[in-house]
Amino acid sequence: MRAKLKQALTILLGMCASSALFAATMESLQAYAAEPQWRALLHFPKSSTGPSYVDDPRFFLAETGRSSPLAELTETLAAFSAEPSLRCRYPAREQWLVEKKLLAPAAQHCDEYRQWRDKLNVDAVVLVLASSYLNSPSSMYGHTFLRLDPAGERGDSDFLSYALNFGANIPPGENDLLYAYRGLFGGYPGLFSMQPYYQKIQEYPRLENRDMWEYRLTLADEEIERLLSHVWELRNVNFDYFFFDENCSYRLLELLEVARPGLDLTSPFEYAAMPVDTVREVVDAGLVGQIDYRPSKRLELDTLTAALSAEQRVWVRQLADGEREDLADTGLDADAQRATYLAAYRYLRYRLNTAPRTTEMAARSLRLLRGARKPGGFSAPVVSTPPRPERGHRTSMFGLGVGYREFSEQGPAGNEALEYVDLNWRISYHDALDAMAGYPEGASLVMGNLALRWQDQEGVRLQRFDLVDIRSLSPRGEFFSPISWQVQLGLERLDDAPSQPLVAQINASGGGTWPVMKGVAYLMPALRFEYNADFREDWRLAPGINIGQLWQGAKYSAEIAGQWQDFSGAGERKILKLSGNYAWSADSSLRLSIDYRDQPWGHSHGVALSWRQHF
């Protein structure tokens, strides 16, 4: 280390001899190395003294650069002086060193870098949030990336923009379970990549039915310059990718900290960086101007078909299926015909997203499009803009509740009734009864849900731990028949059983959901795999049925749920439960539940009330 410092000092003294404007003492060099902007350029964490997040040794010029900002600074100065062409590899570093008068400006052409910049010609930067997608482990919490808009006439069309993305470099055909495991523990390298924005539009709103929110950032020209020059430095540079913290959203916050010195966006996300929480942080920091909403193609189609009559919807299917050539014999006026043709065209195109394109399908699609574009005054209904995701509740939750259970016969420890206090902590994210504003309808995604319970004679014990609990209720209709499903894995204490055992269990179910009474009704055959030491055979597999009705809202939510499980020789379990949630603010709510249980060991009914605070 001392040798490196002496080398840097010698170089700086030499620079002083040629120009009195550029000088640095050893003490000032140490101070510069501790400056937040230099640490940001090297991706050192703000809230700790740990090493850089960059795990690729090629990024650093000093052997100890990953752990020492000072060593990397001294080696950068030495290398830039000895090999001026290195400035073209690190334009953001050079810019900062020149600003600090640690380095003299140099007339480097940097042709490759300038060609890249001229090709992009970025005039504006947009933070894009794609909504959560439960069918993919990599996108369950949503995804963020940057859109780079070009200047001039090209900037008038989003299709000519570029998307800057950070993601895990996953081998083709990787198993979803293996991805989830390796993603949790940093098993993949993460890389920045760039692609045309229209590909993202095809991927998210069209193929995966995901809404997109576009937050235009208020970055000045010099801030955009800093961001892009640093992106150039990160080409093909590996970061270890972690699903919960060092992920796509965290890396983008680091870029914005480089772009606008003095920002601190990353400190709140030392342990977890949920995409919607990072967007909220960017908005709260005053970095956002205009906000635009891009609905999914499925939502646009649903909005269009909802405005049609039942007879028109039948014709839409017939036109898309090729069972009808036109609408000449329907008696529809010109505008109604155009609306029906347009719905049929969009329905057909939606079905063709994942199907091979044939000459017949292309001809049918063109015929429907011509019908939709006949002259007239019809315009497709506009999808109403939902509440913005960052205005929804925060993603972690703390709860405190009380409960009472009464038994028809003697319960655990000979008690006729139980009174208890529950303490609940949920790492993430959202359940079906939470305030729905800003979250997808019918979606529940819970990870790391821990509940501790105090009850008389037993003290404090683990009541349940849900490692993962995911449910997707997608309503079926005239045009689509999606599968609803649920997967739940964890530990659960059977508090109404005689010995109150803590059992390990896996639940899986799949079936259908239908719109009923301004909510959704679901019916899903299920399987429960349970380890219970009270059983003569510890491991048991029980078929069952989950049935219920769910209503969701911004303030009030409710669910009636019935569950039946057959453990064969160990009897049947039947539970009927009514739950309601009242949210008086985005992050605060009260939840009430009442249930009746018919179990092999007896009958009971209970009531529980809890206060829940999201943070």
C-alpha positions in Angstrom: 0.0 0.0 0.0 2.8 2.5 0.9 4.5 1.7 -2.4 1.3 2.6 -4.3 0.9 5.8 -2.4 4.5 6.8 -3.1 4.0 6.0 -6.7 0.9 8.2 -6.9 2.6 11.0 -5.0 5.5 10.9 -7.5 3.1 11.2 -10.4 1.2 14.1 -8.9 4.5 15.9 -8.2 5.4 15.4 -11.8 2.2 16.9 -12.8 2.8 19.9 -10.6 6.0 20.5 -12.5 4.2 20.8 -15.8 1.1 22.6 -14.5 0.5 24.5 -11.3 -3.2 23.9 -11.6 -3.1 20.2 -10.7 -1.7 19.1 -7.4 -2.7 16.9 -4.5 -1.1 16.2 -1.1 -1.3 12.7 0.4 -3.9 14.0 2.9 -6.1 15.4 0.3 -5.8 12.2 -1.8 -7.2 10.3 1.2 -10.0 12.8 1.5 -10.9 12.5 -2.2 -11.0 8.7 -1.9 -13.6 9.0 0.9 -15.9 11.3 -1.1 -19.3 9.8 -1.7 -19.1 10.3 -5.5 -15.9 8.4 -5.9 -17.3 5.6 -3.7 -20.4 5.6 -5.8 -18.4 5.2 -9.0 -16.8 2.1 -7.5 -20.1 0.8 -6.0 -19.1 0.8 -2.4 -22.1 0.5 0.0 -23.0 3.8 1.7 -23.9 2.4 5.1 -21.0 0.0 5.7 -17.2 -0.4 5.3 -17.6 -3.5 3.3 -16.2 -4.2 -0.2 -17.6 -3.0 -3.5 -20.7 -4.6 -4.8 -18.8 -5.2 -8.1 -17.5 -8.8 -8.1 -15.6 -8.6 -11.3 -11.8 -8.0 -10.8 -11.6 -6.6 -14.4 -13.5 -3.5 -13.2 -10.7 -2.5 -10.8 -7.2 -1.2 -11.7 -5.7 -1.8 -8.3 -5.3 -5.3 -6.9 -7.0 -4.2 -3.7 -9.4 -1.9 -5.5 -12.5 -3.8 -4.5 -11.8 -3.3 -0.8 -9.9 0.1 -0.9 -11.3 3.2 -2.6 -7.9 4.9 -1.9 -5.9 2.1 -3.6 -8.2 2.3 -6.6 -7.9 6.1 -6.7 -4.1 6.1 -6.6 -3.9 3.4 -9.2 -6.4 5.1 -11.5 -4.3 8.3 -11.4 -1.1 6.4 -12.1 -2.7 4.3 -14.9 -4.3 7.3 -16.6 -0.9 9.1 -16.7 1.0 6.1 -17.8 -1.6 4.9 -20.4 -3.9 7.7 -21.5 -6.1 5.4 -23.6 -7.5 4.0 -20.3 -9.5 7.2 -20.0 -11.7 6.0 -22.8 -12.5 2.9 -20.7 -13.5 4.9 -17.7 -15.0 8.2 -18.9 -17.0 8.8 -15.7 -13.9 8.4 -13.5 -12.0 10.8 -15.8 -14.7 13.4 -15.7 -14.8 13.3 -11.9 -10.9 13.5 -11.6 -10.8 16.4 -13.9 -13.6 18.2 -12.0 -11.6 17.7 -8.8 -8.5 19.0 -10.5 -6.7 15.8 -9.8 -6.2 15.2 -13.5 -5.5 17.4 -16.4 -7.9 17.3 -19.4 -6.7 15.3 -22.3 -7.6 15.4 -25.9 -8.6 11.7 -26.1 -10.8 10.9 -29.1 -12.4 7.7 -27.7 -14.0 6.9 -31.0 -15.8 3.8 -29.8 -17.4 5.6 -26.8 -18.4 8.6 -28.9 -20.0 6.4 -31.6 -22.0 4.6 -28.9 -23.1 7.9 -27.4 -24.0 9.4 -30.8 -26.1 6.3 -31.6 -28.1 6.6 -28.4 -28.3 10.4 -28.5 -30.1 10.4 -25.2 -32.2 13.4 -24.4 -34.3 12.0 -21.5 -34.3 9.1 -19.0 -37.4 7.2 -17.8 -37.7 4.8 -14.9 -40.0 2.0 -15.9 -41.8 -0.4 -13.5 -43.4 -3.6 -14.9 -46.0 -4.9 -12.6 -45.6 -8.2 -10.8 -46.0 -11.5 -12.7 -46.7 -14.5 -10.4 -46.1 -17.1 -13.1 -42.3 -16.3 -13.2 -40.1 -16.5 -10.1 -37.8 -13.7 -11.5 -40.7 -11.3 -11.9 -43.0 -12.0 -8.9 -42.2 -8.6 -7.3 -42.2 -6.7 -10.6 -39.2 -5.3 -12.5 -37.6 -1.9 -13.0 -35.3 -0.7 -15.8 -34.4 2.6 -17.5 -35.7 3.8 -20.8 -33.3 6.0 -22.8 -35.2 8.4 -25.1 -33.4 9.9 -28.1 -33.4 13.6 -28.9 -35.2 15.2 -31.9 -37.9 13.6 -33.9 -36.8 10.1 -32.9 -37.8 11.0 -29.3 -41.5 11.3 -30.4 -41.8 7.5 -30.5 -41.1 5.2 -27.6 -40.4 2.4 -30.1 -37.1 4.1 -31.0 -35.9 4.3 -27.4 -33.5 1.9 -25.7 -34.1 -0.1 -22.5 -31.2 -0.3 -20.0 -31.7 -3.4 -17.9 -29.8 -5.2 -15.1 -30.6 -8.8 -14.6 -29.2 -12.2 -13.8 -27.4 -14.0 -16.5 -29.4 -17.3 -16.5 -28.5 -20.3 -18.6 -31.1 -21.2 -21.2 -33.7 -23.7 -20.0 -32.9 -23.2 -16.3 -35.4 -24.8 -13.9 -37.6 -22.3 -12.0 -36.9 -23.9 -8.7 -33.2 -23.9 -9.3 -33.4 -20.2 -10.4 -35.2 -19.3 -7.2 -32.6 -21.1 -5.0 -29.6 -19.6 -6.9 -31.2 -16.2 -7.1 -31.6 -16.1 -3.3 -28.0 -16.9 -2.6 -26.1 -15.0 -5.3 -25.6 -18.0 -7.6 -25.9 -16.0 -10.9 -23.7 -13.2 -12.3 -25.7 -10.0 -12.9 -25.0 -7.8 -16.0 -26.2 -4.6 -17.5 -27.6 -4.9 -21.0 -29.3 -2.8 -23.6 -32.0 -3.6 -26.1 -34.6 -1.7 -28.1 -37.5 -0.6 -25.9 -40.1 -2.1 -28.3 -38.9 -5.5 -27.3 -39.8 -4.7 -23.7 -43.3 -3.6 -24.9 -43.7 -6.9 -26.6 -42.4 -8.9 -23.6 -44.4 -7.3 -20.8 -47.8 -5.8 -21.9 -48.3 -8.3 -24.8 -46.8 -11.6 -23.8 -47.0 -11.5 -20.0 -50.1 -9.3 -19.5 -48.2 -6.9 -17.3 -48.9 -3.2 -16.9 -46.0 -0.8 -17.2 -45.6 2.5 -15.4 -43.2 5.1 -16.9 -41.6 7.7 -14.6 -39.8 10.4 -16.5 -36.8 11.5 -14.5 -35.8 15.2 -14.1 -32.2 14.7 -14.9 -30.2 17.6 -16.4 -28.0 17.1 -19.4 -24.8 16.9 -17.3 -26.5 14.3 -15.1 -27.5 12.2 -18.1 -23.9 12.5 -19.2 -22.6 11.1 -15.9 -25.1 8.2 -16.0 -24.2 7.1 -19.5 -20.5 7.5 -19.1 -20.7 5.2 -16.0 -22.9 2.7 -17.9 -20.1 2.5 -20.5 -17.7 1.6 -17.7 -20.0 -1.3 -16.6 -20.1 -3.0 -19.9 -19.7 -6.8 -19.4 -18.9 -6.2 -15.7 -20.3 -8.9 -13.4 -22.1 -8.3 -10.1 -23.4 -11.2 -8.0 -27.2 -11.2 -8.4 -29.3 -11.6 -5.3 -33.1 -11.8 -5.7 -34.0 -9.7 -2.7 -31.3 -7.0 -2.3 -28.6 -6.7 -5.0 -31.2 -6.9 -7.8 -32.3 -4.9 -10.8 -33.9 -2.2 -8.7 -30.9 -1.7 -6.4 -28.4 -1.4 -9.3 -30.6 1.3 -10.9 -30.6 3.3 -7.7 -26.8 3.2 -7.8 -26.8 4.6 -11.3 -29.0 7.5 -10.3 -26.7 8.2 -7.3 -23.8 8.5 -9.8 -25.9 10.7 -12.1 -26.8 13.2 -9.3 -24.0 13.5 -6.7 -25.3 13.9 -3.2 -28.3 11.6 -3.6 -28.7 8.8 -1.1 -31.3 6.3 -2.6 -29.7 3.0 -1.6 -29.3 3.3 2.2 -32.9 2.2 3.0 -32.4 -1.0 1.0 -29.5 -2.6 2.7 -31.4 -5.9 3.3 -34.2 -5.9 0.6 -35.0 -3.8 -2.5 -38.5 -4.4 -3.7 -39.0 -2.7 -7.1 -42.1 -0.8 -6.0 -40.3 0.5 -2.9 -37.4 1.7 -4.9 -39.7 3.6 -7.2 -41.3 5.2 -4.2 -37.9 6.3 -3.0 -37.1 7.9 -6.4 -40.5 9.7 -6.4 -40.0 10.9 -2.8 -36.5 12.2 -3.7 -38.0 14.6 -6.3 -36.5 12.9 -9.3 -39.8 12.3 -11.2 -41.7 14.6 -13.5 -44.3 13.2 -15.8 -45.8 9.7 -15.1 -47.4 7.6 -17.9 -49.4 4.4 -17.7 -49.2 1.6 -20.3 -51.8 -1.0 -19.7 -51.4 -4.6 -20.8 -52.9 -5.8 -24.1 -55.1 -8.2 -22.1 -56.5 -5.3 -20.1 -57.1 -3.2 -23.2 -59.0 -6.2 -24.7 -61.1 -6.7 -21.6 -62.0 -3.0 -21.6 -63.0 -3.1 -25.2 -65.1 -6.3 -25.0 -66.8 -5.1 -21.8 -68.4 -2.3 -23.8 -69.9 -4.7 -26.3 -73.3 -6.4 -26.0 -73.5 -10.2 -25.4 -74.4 -10.8 -29.0 -71.4 -8.7 -30.2 -69.1 -10.8 -28.0 -70.4 -13.9 -29.7 -69.6 -12.4 -33.1 -66.1 -11.4 -31.9 -65.3 -15.0 -31.2 -66.8 -16.2 -34.5 -64.8 -13.6 -36.4 -61.6 -14.5 -34.7 -62.2 -18.2 -35.1 -63.0 -17.9 -38.8 -66.6 -19.0 -38.4 -67.9 -15.7 -39.7 -66.5 -13.6 -42.6 -68.1 -10.3 -41.9 -70.9 -8.5 -40.0 -73.1 -7.7 -43.0 -76.1 -9.7 -41.7 -76.0 -8.5 -38.1 -77.9 -5.2 -38.3 -75.2 -3.4 -36.4 -74.6 0.3 -37.3 -71.2 1.4 -38.6 -69.7 2.3 -35.3 -70.8 -1.0 -33.6 -69.4 -2.9 -36.5 -66.0 -1.2 -36.2 -66.0 -1.9 -32.4 -66.7 -5.6 -33.0 -64.1 -5.9 -35.8 -61.5 -4.2 -33.6 -62.3 -6.5 -30.7 -62.0 -9.5 -32.9 -58.8 -8.3 -34.4 -57.2 -7.7 -31.0 -58.5 -11.0 -29.7 -57.0 -12.8 -32.6 -53.7 -11.0 -32.3 -53.6 -11.7 -28.6 -54.0 -15.5 -29.3 -51.3 -15.3 -32.0 -48.7 -13.9 -29.6 -47.5 -17.4 -28.7 -48.8 -19.3 -31.8 -47.0 -19.8 -35.1 -48.0 -17.4 -37.7 -49.7 -18.9 -40.8 -50.9 -17.4 -44.1 -54.5 -18.1 -43.1 -54.1 -16.3 -39.8 -52.4 -13.4 -41.4 -55.2 -13.0 -44.0 -57.9 -13.2 -41.3 -56.0 -10.6 -39.2 -55.8 -8.2 -42.1 -59.5 -8.7 -43.0 -60.5 -7.8 -39.4 -58.1 -4.8 -39.3 -59.7 -3.4 -42.4 -63.1 -3.8 -40.9 -62.0 -1.9 -37.8 -60.5 0.9 -39.8 -63.5 1.7 -42.0 -64.3 5.5 -42.0 -66.3 6.7 -39.0 -66.3 8.3 -35.6 -65.7 5.2 -33.5 -62.7 5.3 -31.0 -61.8 2.4 -28.7 -62.6 2.9 -25.0 -59.6 4.0 -23.0 -58.5 1.9 -20.1 -59.0 3.8 -16.8 -55.7 4.5 -15.0 -55.5 2.6 -11.7 -53.8 3.9 -8.6 -50.1 4.2 -9.0 -48.1 1.3 -7.5 -45.8 3.5 -5.3 -49.0 4.9 -3.6 -50.0 1.4 -2.4 -49.0 0.0 1.0 -45.4 -0.7 1.7 -44.1 -4.2 1.4 -43.2 -5.3 4.9 -45.7 -5.7 7.7 -45.9 -5.8 11.5 -49.0 -7.0 13.2 -50.3 -7.3 16.8 -53.4 -9.2 17.6 -55.6 -10.9 20.2 -57.8 -13.9 19.8 -60.2 -16.3 21.6 -61.1 -19.9 20.8 -63.9 -21.9 22.5 -64.1 -25.7 22.3 -67.3 -27.8 22.2 -65.5 -30.3 24.4 -62.2 -30.0 26.3 -59.5 -28.4 24.2 -55.7 -28.5 24.7 -54.5 -29.0 28.3 -58.2 -29.6 29.3 -59.2 -26.0 28.6 -62.6 -25.1 27.4 -61.3 -21.9 25.8 -58.1 -20.3 24.9 -57.1 -16.6 24.9 -53.9 -15.5 23.2 -51.8 -12.7 21.8 -50.2 -12.8 18.4 -47.1 -11.0 17.2 -46.7 -11.1 13.4 -43.9 -10.0 11.1 -44.0 -10.4 7.3 -41.0 -9.7 5.2 -43.0 -9.2 2.1 -45.3 -8.5 0.2 -49.1 -8.5 -0.2 -52.0 -10.7 0.6 -55.5 -10.7 -0.8 -57.1 -8.8 2.1 -54.5 -6.0 2.1 -55.6 -2.7 0.6 -55.7 -3.4 -3.1 -54.6 0.0 -4.5 -51.5 -0.3 -6.5 -51.4 -4.2 -6.5 -52.8 -6.7 -9.1 -56.3 -8.0 -8.4 -56.6 -11.5 -7.1 -52.8 -11.8 -6.4 -51.3 -12.8 -3.1 -47.5 -13.1 -2.6 -46.3 -13.6 0.9 -42.7 -14.6 1.8 -41.2 -14.9 5.3 -44.4 -14.6 7.3 -43.6 -15.2 11.0 -46.1 -15.4 13.8 -45.3 -15.8 17.5 -48.1 -16.5 20.0 -48.4 -16.0 23.8 -51.0 -18.1 25.6 -51.4 -18.9 29.3 -49.5 -21.9 30.6 -47.5 -22.2 27.3 -45.8 -18.8 27.2 -44.4 -17.6 23.8 -44.1 -20.1 21.0 -43.9 -20.2 17.2 -47.4 -20.2 15.8 -46.6 -20.3 12.1 -43.9 -19.6 9.6 -44.8 -19.3 5.9 -41.7 -19.5 3.9 -43.8 -18.8 0.8 -47.5 -18.4 0.2 -48.6 -17.5 -3.3 -52.1 -17.4 -4.7 -53.2 -16.3 -8.2 -57.0 -15.9 -8.7 -57.5 -15.1 -12.4 -61.2 -14.9 -13.4 -62.5 -17.0 -16.3 -64.8 -15.5 -18.9 -66.0 -15.7 -22.4 -62.6 -15.2 -24.0 -60.1 -16.6 -21.5 -60.0 -19.5 -19.1 -56.9 -19.1 -17.0 -56.0 -21.5 -14.2 -56.1 -20.2 -10.7 -53.6 -21.7 -8.3 -52.0 -21.5 -4.9 -48.8 -22.8 -3.3 -48.0 -22.6 0.4 -45.0 -24.0 2.3 -44.1 -23.6 5.9 -44.7 -24.5 9.5 -48.1 -24.3 11.3 -49.2 -25.0 14.9 -52.5 -26.9 15.1 -53.7 -24.8 18.1 -57.0 -26.6 18.5 -55.4 -30.1 18.6 -54.9 -31.7 22.0 -51.0 -31.4 22.0 -50.9 -28.4 19.7 -48.2 -29.9 17.5 -46.1 -27.8 15.2 -46.4 -29.4 11.7 -44.5 -29.0 8.5 -46.7 -28.8 5.5 -46.9 -28.1 1.8 -50.2 -27.1 0.2 -50.9 -26.9 -3.5 -54.2 -26.3 -5.3 -55.4 -25.4 -8.8 -58.8 -24.7 -10.3 -61.0 -21.9 -11.5 -62.2 -18.4 -10.5 -65.3 -16.6 -11.8 -66.7 -13.1 -11.3 -69.6 -13.3 -8.8 -71.4 -10.6 -6.9 -68.8 -7.8 -7.6 -66.0 -10.1 -6.4 -64.6 -13.4 -7.5 -65.6 -17.0 -6.5 -63.0 -19.7 -6.6 -63.0 -23.5 -6.5 -59.7 -25.4 -6.4 -59.0 -29.1 -5.7 -56.0 -29.3 -3.4 -53.4 -31.5 -1.9 -51.7 -31.1 1.5 -48.5 -32.9 2.4 -48.0 -32.8 6.1 -45.5 -34.0 8.7 -47.2 -34.4 12.0 -45.6 -36.3 14.9 -49.1 -37.0 16.4 -49.9 -39.3 13.4 -49.0 -42.9 13.6 -47.6 -42.3 10.1 -45.7 -39.1 10.4 -46.0 -38.1 6.8 -49.5 -37.8 5.3 -50.9 -36.7 2.0 -54.5 -35.4 2.1 -56.6 -34.5 -0.9 -59.0 -31.6 -0.4 -61.1 -28.7 -1.8 -60.7 -25.0 -1.3 -63.7 -22.9 -2.1 -64.5 -19.3 -1.4 -65.6 -15.8 -2.3 -63.3 -12.8 -2.3 -64.0 -9.0 -2.4 -61.1 -6.6 -2.7 -61.0 -2.8 -2.4 -58.9 0.2 -1.5 -60.4 0.3 2.0 -62.5 -2.7 2.6 -61.8 -6.3 1.7 -63.5 -9.5 2.7 -63.3 -13.3 2.1 -65.4 -16.3 2.9 -63.3 -19.4 2.7 -64.1 -23.1 3.1 -61.6 -25.9 3.3 -62.0 -29.6 3.4 -59.1 -32.1 3.7 -59.3 -35.9 4.0 -56.4 -37.5 6.0 -58.0 -41.0 5.5 -57.4 -42.9 8.7 -56.6 -39.7 10.6 -60.0 -38.2 9.8 -61.3 -35.2 7.9 -60.6 -31.5 8.6 -63.3 -28.9 7.8 -62.8 -25.2 8.3 -65.2 -22.3 7.5 -63.7 -18.8 7.9 -64.9 -15.3 7.4 -62.3 -12.5 7.3 -62.5 -8.8 6.8 -59.9 -6.0 6.5 -60.4 -2.2 7.0 -57.5 0.0 5.9 -57.8 3.6 7.2 -54.6 4.5 5.4 -52.4 2.9 2.8 -50.2 1.4 5.5 -52.5 0.9 8.5 -55.4 -1.5 8.8 -57.5 -3.6 11.2 -58.3 -7.3 10.4 -61.1 -9.4 11.9 -61.6 -13.1 11.4 -64.2 -15.6 12.6 -64.0 -19.3 12.0 -65.6 -22.6 12.7 -63.5 -25.9 12.7 -64.7 -29.4 12.6 -61.6 -31.5 13.2 -61.0 -35.2 14.1 -60.2 -34.2 17.6 -63.3 -31.9 18.1 -65.2 -28.8 17.2 -64.3 -25.2 18.0 -65.0 -21.7 17.0 -62.8 -18.6 17.3 -62.4 -14.9 16.7 -59.3 -12.8 16.2 -58.6 -9.1 15.8 -55.3 -7.6 14.7 -53.7 -4.3 14.0 -51.4 -4.3 10.9 -48.8 -1.7 10.0 -46.9 -1.8 6.7 -43.5 -0.4 6.6 
